[in-house]
Amino acid sequence: MICTSCQKNIADYSNYCYNCGARQSVTAAPGPGVAHCSPKRLMRSSTDKKLAGVCGGLGAYFDVDPMIIRLCWLLAVFLGGTGLLAYVVLWIVLPLAPPETTAAASQGSVQVVS
């Protein structure tokens, strides 16, 4: 893919050019991955969960390791006290993700053909 601003070659489907920092438009990278992608939905994880899957779902949504999210929740519970209330609210509010959605998102949609 070519940057629309500096005309240098960058990775396909990039949102920003890593040479000049210019934002790339969707039309700069036409293809099925960009034009027909569905937005992410915030859901509880059904495969990566310790208690209710809230931290696993947040980790998948923000592309962060769920262990970091769990440590932040633990700090929020012990330091602020509102972490437990927020966790229970998210446990009730967030829908449970289907198992295939969470597994496909964590593997990065890599398919093995035999």
Buried (B, 14 or more C-beta within 10 A) or exposed (E): BEBBBEEEEBEEBBEEBEEEEBEBEEEBBEEEEBEEEEEEEBBBBBBBBEEBBBBBBBBBBEEEEBEEBBEBBEEBBEEEEEBEEBBEEBEEEBEBBEEEBBBEBBEEEEEEEE
